[in-house]
Amino acid sequence: MALTGVQIFKLLPKTNCKKCGFPTCLAFAMKLAQGGIELSACPDVSDEAKSALGEASAPPIRSFALGTGATAAKMGGENVMFRHEKKFVNPSAIAVNIKDNDANLAATAEAVAGSEIDRVGQKLRIDAISIECASGDSATYEAAAKTVAEKAPGAAIILNCRDAAVIEAAAKAIADRKPLLYAATDETAEAMAAIAKANGLPLVASAKGLDALSALTEKIKGLGVEDIVLESGAESAKEIIEHNTQIRRAALKKSFKPLGYPIINSVIRDDSILETSIASVAIAKYSSIVVISSVEKWKNLVLFSQRQNLYTDPQVPMQVEQKIYEIGEPDKKAPLMITTNFSLTYFIVSGEIENSKVPSRLAVMDCEGLSVLTAWAAGKFTAAKIANFVNESGMADMVEVKELILPGQVAILSGALEDKLEGWKITIGPREANAIPTFLKGRE
């Protein structure tokens, strides 16, 4: 039975020491009750409280880190079925599969290491490399694991080998990278669990169907392995939706501990478009790790964008800081444009200004993360508010000629804005961002 925040609070030290990152013990207790943090975040909790709270406060889906360091991907920890209820918290890790005897293994690992892109202010990347044991040889597999560890230092590693005799040497060789062992079946559970336990590594439980999978996770847990990932045998998009949904529902709605673990889906296909489509289904339907076959920029962008959109807070729009951004090296004669602080709007507009090669200033106004038209319709991007922002920001001292370029979509504001900004000229800019380079170049 889950405990309430008040019940948890009664068992905490009540010192309000803030070591957990929260201002009070009550705030920590409330977050713990929601499953948004783990009990281990409180360094002063007593052994008695740990005993009482440990199981009750544990998240319904076990959480652990895939990999090590700043780029480690956190698994599990989710506590809602649907994104509109509350934010999904731990984005799906995307892993690229490489065969251990592939001549391009080192190059592919380097490509994964260099896969990071910047999208609307967030760094997005391939998170992991799955090393498939195609050779069947322990020495070859160990060498491949060492090469990947060297060439992709920031990527998590998945040792994709079902033979305990082959995987053991590789697991020991790179144990400091905390690779995921993939995978144990009912027949190999004892041997694989022994390797996982000896090296402190997470382990995939692989079985056909949810009943067999539940029995296997219980068996592996009984062998002393706590960090488990589920593979249910789902292959098609239909099966992925069915199995992943049933697993999430069993963990969250029924508190069924044998299925309270992160999920892995391998979606490798010969057809890249089909593979990407199925990968997108897995990301949308609760997969914690999605294994794909290749590093292709178009594929990365599709999956990165979908994952980023799904794992943002639906109740809090993505937004950037309100301030005057200098693009290039603008002087006092440089154009001055204005927009809202919706992240996507800012990065698209600033990107087009950079493409123009015209040094400019972009005034970004806090509109609670709304786009230009939405902010205008909501009364947050009005002539009066823009005028207040201009006056308070000190823009007049930054420019030689007081001219403000207004987004073309809100041209209706120009007259009222000129009335409120005495001495300023209001110029109507393009309606669409892709017209900004031509517009700015035409002013030179």
C-alpha positions as MATLAB code, in Angstrom:
seq = 'MALTGVQIFKLLPKTNCKKCGFPTCLAFAMKLAQGGIELSACPDVSDEAKSALGEASAPPIRSFALGTGATAAKMGGENVMFRHEKKFVNPSAIAVNIKDNDANLAATAEAVAGSEIDRVGQKLRIDAISIECASGDSATYEAAAKTVAEKAPGAAIILNCRDAAVIEAAAKAIADRKPLLYAATDETAEAMAAIAKANGLPLVASAKGLDALSALTEKIKGLGVEDIVLESGAESAKEIIEHNTQIRRAALKKSFKPLGYPIINSVIRDDSILETSIASVAIAKYSSIVVISSVEKWKNLVLFSQRQNLYTDPQVPMQVEQKIYEIGEPDKKAPLMITTNFSLTYFIVSGEIENSKVPSRLAVMDCEGLSVLTAWAAGKFTAAKIANFVNESGMADMVEVKELILPGQVAILSGALEDKLEGWKITIGPREANAIPTFLKGRE';
ca = [
       0.000    0.000    0.000;
       1.453    3.381   -1.016;
       1.961    5.871    1.793;
       0.756    9.463    1.717;
       3.127   12.399    1.977;
       2.046   13.063    5.574;
       2.617    9.411    6.550;
       6.103    9.537    5.043;
       6.827   12.883    6.738;
       6.186   11.367   10.168;
       9.084    8.951    9.596;
      11.597   11.544    8.358;
      14.158   13.407   10.548;
      12.138   16.683   10.325;
      15.336   18.768   10.407;
      14.635   20.708    7.184;
      18.368   20.439    6.440;
      17.855   20.861    2.668;
      20.508   18.200    1.905;
      17.971   16.421   -0.302;
      17.502   19.521   -2.446;
      14.075   20.407   -1.025;
      13.381   23.326    1.355;
      11.596   21.190    3.962;
      11.167   17.570    4.973;
       7.463   17.885    4.171;
       8.227   18.965    0.606;
      10.563   15.986    0.267;
       7.889   13.658    1.658;
       5.286   14.920   -0.799;
       7.666   14.390   -3.744;
       8.557   10.934   -2.454;
       4.877   10.009   -2.216;
       4.436   11.032   -5.860;
       7.320    8.791   -6.926;
       9.336   11.764   -8.144;
      12.373   11.054   -5.963;
      13.920    8.128   -4.113;
      14.336    7.720   -0.351;
      18.130    7.548   -0.752;
      18.095   11.309   -1.491;
      17.680   11.889    2.264;
      21.110   11.248    3.844;
      19.855   11.363    7.431;
      16.922    8.968    7.295;
      17.102    6.373   10.088;
      17.435    2.638    9.575;
      13.970    2.177   11.092;
      12.497    4.627    8.591;
      14.331    2.939    5.738;
      12.825   -0.358    6.753;
       9.330    1.139    6.989;
       9.559    3.292    3.890;
      11.800    1.292    1.612;
       9.221   -0.853   -0.130;
       6.320    1.579    0.246;
       8.225    4.531   -1.185;
       9.906    2.641   -4.021;
       8.753    3.827   -7.452;
       6.393    1.390   -9.194;
       8.960    1.020  -11.990;
      12.487    0.491  -10.674;
      14.942    3.218  -11.558;
      18.666    2.947  -12.263;
      21.304    4.534  -14.501;
      22.359    3.014  -17.827;
      26.048    3.851  -18.149;
      28.139    6.155  -16.008;
      28.991    9.834  -15.673;
      27.132   12.908  -16.853;
      25.770   11.208  -19.989;
      24.294    8.182  -18.179;
      20.678    7.563  -19.156;
      18.278    7.110  -16.253;
      15.905    4.182  -16.672;
      12.435    3.634  -15.238;
      11.013    5.799  -12.479;
       7.825    6.572  -14.412;
       4.563    6.822  -12.482;
       1.910    7.838  -15.014;
       0.239    6.061  -17.917;
      -0.472    9.097  -20.065;
       1.573   12.199  -20.776;
      -1.340   14.594  -20.216;
      -1.609   13.377  -16.605;
       1.903   14.436  -15.693;
       5.318   14.715  -17.299;
       7.168   11.563  -18.377;
      10.511   11.878  -16.621;
      13.190    9.597  -18.137;
      13.479    9.763  -21.940;
      13.938    6.536  -23.882;
      17.591    5.682  -24.469;
      18.403    5.103  -28.136;
      21.048    2.418  -28.754;
      22.789    1.529  -32.011;
      23.619   -2.133  -32.597;
      27.121   -3.118  -33.817;
      28.371   -6.661  -34.493;
      31.563   -7.558  -32.682;
      33.236   -8.766  -35.900;
      32.192   -5.740  -37.977;
      35.211   -4.112  -39.664;
      33.549   -0.715  -39.144;
      33.025   -1.208  -35.414;
      35.447    1.532  -34.325;
      34.150    4.004  -36.915;
      30.543    3.386  -35.897;
      31.432    3.876  -32.233;
      33.078    7.195  -33.121;
      29.964    8.184  -35.094;
      27.841    7.507  -32.020;
      30.229    9.616  -29.939;
      29.766   12.453  -32.423;
      25.994   12.102  -32.828;
      25.084   14.981  -30.494;
      22.954   17.775  -31.918;
      21.516   20.936  -30.390;
      17.753   21.296  -30.773;
      15.902   24.157  -29.118;
      18.594   24.482  -26.501;
      18.851   20.818  -25.540;
      21.702   18.438  -26.327;
      20.349   15.296  -27.991;
      22.413   12.206  -28.786;
      22.536    8.459  -29.343;
      22.741    7.197  -25.774;
      24.166    3.709  -26.062;
      25.904    1.111  -28.210;
      24.686   -2.478  -28.303;
      27.553   -4.875  -29.098;
      26.092   -7.965  -30.735;
      28.055  -11.193  -30.366;
      28.094  -12.346  -33.988;
      31.464  -14.100  -33.766;
      30.632  -16.435  -30.880;
      34.196  -16.010  -29.692;
      34.968  -14.719  -26.202;
      38.262  -13.023  -27.131;
      36.748  -11.258  -30.150;
      33.819  -10.098  -28.091;
      36.010   -8.798  -25.277;
      38.191   -6.901  -27.768;
      35.105   -5.350  -29.360;
      33.825   -4.216  -25.946;
      37.173   -2.581  -25.159;
      37.234   -0.821  -28.547;
      33.740    0.586  -28.090;
      34.572    1.709  -24.550;
      37.621    3.549  -25.899;
      36.056    5.095  -29.015;
      32.756    6.163  -27.423;
      33.650    7.260  -23.880;
      30.328    9.000  -23.252;
      28.029    6.249  -24.521;
      26.429    3.571  -22.376;
      27.217    0.001  -23.456;
      24.876   -2.945  -23.898;
      26.564   -6.342  -24.100;
      24.214   -8.087  -26.511;
      25.157  -11.720  -25.962;
      23.116  -14.616  -24.598;
      26.044  -16.948  -23.978;
      27.324  -16.555  -20.412;
      30.651  -18.185  -21.273;
      31.283  -15.593  -24.004;
      29.970  -12.490  -22.242;
      31.776  -12.960  -18.924;
      35.227  -11.721  -20.003;
      33.779   -8.640  -21.723;
      31.649   -7.844  -18.672;
      34.680   -7.964  -16.398;
      36.843   -5.959  -18.822;
      34.492   -2.958  -18.945;
      32.678   -3.374  -15.624;
      33.581    0.208  -14.694;
      31.300    1.398  -17.534;
      28.339   -0.464  -15.976;
      27.228   -2.207  -19.194;
      23.780   -3.763  -19.462;
      23.913   -7.553  -19.910;
      21.504   -8.558  -22.664;
      20.082  -11.080  -21.946;
      19.170  -13.860  -19.517;
      16.586  -16.484  -20.387;
      15.059  -19.048  -18.059;
      17.794  -21.522  -19.053;
      20.693  -19.070  -18.529;
      19.323  -17.073  -15.586;
      21.666  -18.531  -12.953;
      24.842  -18.044  -14.991;
      23.949  -14.552  -16.244;
      22.743  -13.411  -12.832;
      26.032  -14.589  -11.303;
      27.994  -12.414  -13.767;
      25.687   -9.434  -13.173;
      25.904   -9.759   -9.406;
      29.675  -10.250   -9.363;
      30.247   -7.088  -11.393;
      27.350   -4.970  -10.095;
      25.647   -4.803  -13.507;
      22.018   -4.563  -14.671;
      20.546   -7.533  -16.529;
      17.879   -7.986  -19.206;
      15.292  -10.685  -18.527;
      14.129  -12.093  -21.867;
      11.094  -14.340  -22.211;
       8.211  -14.962  -24.601;
       5.053  -13.500  -23.133;
       4.316  -11.640  -19.925;
       3.598  -14.667  -17.738;
       6.964  -16.236  -18.521;
       8.636  -12.832  -18.149;
       7.116  -12.277  -14.695;
       8.353  -15.643  -13.510;
      11.822  -14.908  -14.886;
      12.162  -11.534  -13.172;
      11.188  -13.101   -9.854;
      13.808  -15.796  -10.416;
      16.531  -13.262  -11.275;
      15.645  -11.056   -8.316;
      15.846  -14.101   -6.085;
      19.365  -14.661   -7.404;
      20.392  -11.255   -6.067;
      20.050   -8.954   -9.096;
      17.953   -5.848   -8.458;
      18.417   -3.802  -11.655;
      16.444   -5.654  -14.314;
      15.223   -4.681  -17.800;
      12.314   -6.452  -19.486;
      12.222   -8.006  -22.965;
       8.846   -9.592  -23.620;
       9.469  -11.015  -27.086;
       7.424   -8.281  -28.779;
       8.569   -7.806  -32.381;
       5.882   -6.099  -34.452;
       4.561   -2.618  -33.735;
       1.263   -4.183  -32.644;
       2.983   -6.475  -30.142;
       5.145   -3.631  -28.805;
       2.048   -1.536  -28.121;
       0.204   -4.433  -26.493;
       3.041   -5.769  -24.340;
       4.490   -2.420  -23.261;
       1.059   -1.068  -22.342;
       0.192   -4.184  -20.340;
       3.545   -4.000  -18.522;
       3.100   -0.325  -17.646;
      -0.489   -0.876  -16.543;
       0.433   -3.883  -14.392;
       3.196   -1.903  -12.660;
       1.270    1.326  -12.123;
      -2.335    0.265  -11.703;
      -1.897   -3.144  -10.106;
       1.432   -2.563   -8.281;
       2.620   -5.837   -9.816;
       6.294   -5.881   -8.806;
       7.478   -8.630  -11.213;
       6.792   -6.256  -14.131;
       7.898   -3.067  -12.383;
      11.042   -2.601  -14.463;
      12.173   -0.641  -17.546;
      11.539   -2.124  -21.001;
      13.908   -2.768  -23.911;
      12.733   -3.156  -27.521;
      14.981   -4.174  -30.400;
      13.409   -2.839  -33.605;
      16.164   -3.693  -36.102;
      14.876   -4.073  -39.661;
      16.419   -4.188  -43.151;
      14.188   -1.286  -44.191;
      15.390    1.905  -42.442;
      12.061    3.694  -42.833;
      10.156    0.747  -41.349;
      12.695    0.481  -38.538;
      12.361    4.171  -37.705;
       8.574    3.885  -37.732;
       8.600    0.978  -35.294;
      11.205    2.730  -33.136;
       8.890    5.729  -32.910;
       6.103    3.431  -31.704;
       8.373    1.987  -29.022;
       9.408    5.471  -27.839;
       5.778    6.562  -27.693;
       4.712    3.428  -25.841;
       6.890    3.211  -22.768;
      10.141    1.707  -24.048;
      13.136    2.698  -21.898;
      15.715    1.427  -24.420;
      15.204    1.218  -28.183;
      17.832   -0.658  -30.189;
      18.253    0.393  -33.840;
      20.641   -0.736  -36.568;
      22.489    2.354  -37.762;
      23.559    5.935  -37.183;
      21.912    8.019  -39.886;
      21.366   11.740  -39.387;
      17.824   11.759  -40.754;
      16.865    8.827  -38.525;
      18.486   10.451  -35.496;
      16.648   13.722  -36.073;
      13.276   11.977  -36.376;
      13.722    9.952  -33.193;
      15.417   12.739  -31.224;
      12.622   15.173  -32.064;
       9.849   12.752  -31.177;
      11.514   11.786  -27.916;
      12.149   15.404  -26.966;
       8.532   16.361  -27.622;
       7.134   13.434  -25.636;
       9.358   14.041  -22.638;
       8.780   17.745  -22.158;
       6.263   18.879  -19.552;
       2.878   19.264  -21.307;
       1.837   21.839  -18.706;
       4.991   23.968  -18.949;
       5.901   25.272  -22.421;
       9.582   25.224  -23.287;
      10.923   28.738  -22.947;
      14.122   30.757  -23.025;
      15.270   33.633  -20.854;
      13.829   37.110  -21.433;
      16.657   39.353  -22.633;
      18.234   41.031  -25.665;
      20.224   38.430  -27.618;
      23.088   39.636  -29.789;
      23.544   37.586  -32.952;
      26.827   38.164  -34.714;
      28.581   41.332  -33.566;
      25.928   44.019  -33.873;
      26.812   47.688  -33.608;
      24.395   50.525  -32.828;
      23.151   50.506  -36.434;
      22.192   46.826  -36.327;
      18.517   45.808  -36.764;
      16.458   45.162  -33.632;
      13.777   42.463  -33.855;
      11.353   41.226  -31.214;
       9.662   37.873  -30.555;
       8.306   35.759  -27.695;
      10.244   33.399  -25.445;
       8.770   30.136  -26.778;
      11.905   28.029  -27.304;
      11.004   26.773  -30.757;
      10.179   30.309  -31.927;
      13.440   31.674  -30.528;
      15.671   29.016  -32.046;
      13.996   29.176  -35.456;
      14.111   32.980  -35.595;
      17.664   33.245  -34.242;
      18.777   30.530  -36.654;
      17.380   32.440  -39.637;
      19.033   35.646  -38.421;
      22.357   33.764  -38.266;
      21.738   32.444  -41.787;
      21.319   36.009  -43.034;
      24.873   36.911  -41.893;
      23.483   40.307  -40.829;
      24.551   41.157  -37.248;
      21.346   41.870  -35.339;
      19.709   42.067  -31.947;
      16.742   39.878  -31.028;
      14.611   41.071  -28.123;
      12.952   38.066  -26.499;
       9.955   38.945  -24.361;
       8.592   36.702  -21.601;
       5.172   35.502  -22.751;
       5.107   32.380  -20.561;
       6.534   30.231  -23.337;
       3.793   30.934  -25.889;
       4.334   31.415  -29.619;
       3.740   34.828  -31.189;
       0.132   34.349  -32.348;
      -0.847   32.368  -29.251;
       0.660   35.003  -26.960;
      -1.129   37.776  -28.842;
      -4.462   35.912  -28.651;
      -3.911   35.322  -24.922;
      -3.223   39.005  -24.273;
       0.419   38.453  -23.356;
       2.017   40.007  -26.470;
       0.154   43.298  -26.674;
       1.236   46.815  -27.594;
       1.182   47.936  -23.953;
       3.253   44.994  -22.718;
       5.737   45.263  -25.584;
       6.139   48.989  -24.867;
       6.799   48.299  -21.179;
       9.371   45.670  -22.114;
      11.133   48.005  -24.542;
      11.273   50.839  -22.019;
      12.404   48.696  -19.107;
      15.024   46.752  -21.058;
      17.064   49.785  -22.071;
      16.827   49.018  -25.789;
      16.894   52.707  -26.667;
      20.493   52.942  -25.476;
      21.575   50.015  -27.652;
      20.573   51.450  -31.016;
      21.354   54.582  -32.993;
      17.970   54.684  -34.693;
      14.932   53.723  -32.629;
      13.405   51.110  -34.920;
      11.720   47.920  -33.746;
      10.945   45.124  -36.212;
       7.656   43.438  -35.276;
       6.718   39.882  -36.376;
       4.515   40.094  -39.469;
       1.882   37.857  -37.893;
       1.000   40.613  -35.413;
       1.220   43.564  -37.781;
      -2.101   44.702  -36.312;
      -0.159   45.918  -33.252;
       2.006   48.396  -35.158;
      -0.249   51.445  -34.858;
      -0.945   51.056  -31.142;
       2.726   50.311  -30.502;
       3.882   53.505  -32.223;
       1.458   55.464  -30.033;
       2.881   53.926  -26.884;
       6.551   54.087  -27.914;
       7.138   57.745  -28.588;
      10.043   58.330  -30.935;
      10.182   54.756  -32.130;
       9.563   53.541  -35.671;
       7.713   50.239  -35.901;
       8.590   48.136  -38.952;
       6.608   45.072  -39.972;
       8.866   42.062  -40.450;
       8.193   38.805  -42.320;
       5.271   36.597  -41.401;
       7.408   33.458  -41.674;
      10.897   32.984  -40.242;
      12.339   31.578  -43.463;
      11.866   35.018  -45.071;
      14.078   36.738  -42.468;
      17.404   36.395  -44.371;
      15.979   38.050  -47.502;
      14.298   40.733  -45.391;
      17.473   41.621  -43.475;
      19.736   41.551  -46.516;
      17.302   43.833  -48.352;
      17.752   46.478  -45.662;
      21.518   46.768  -46.113;
];
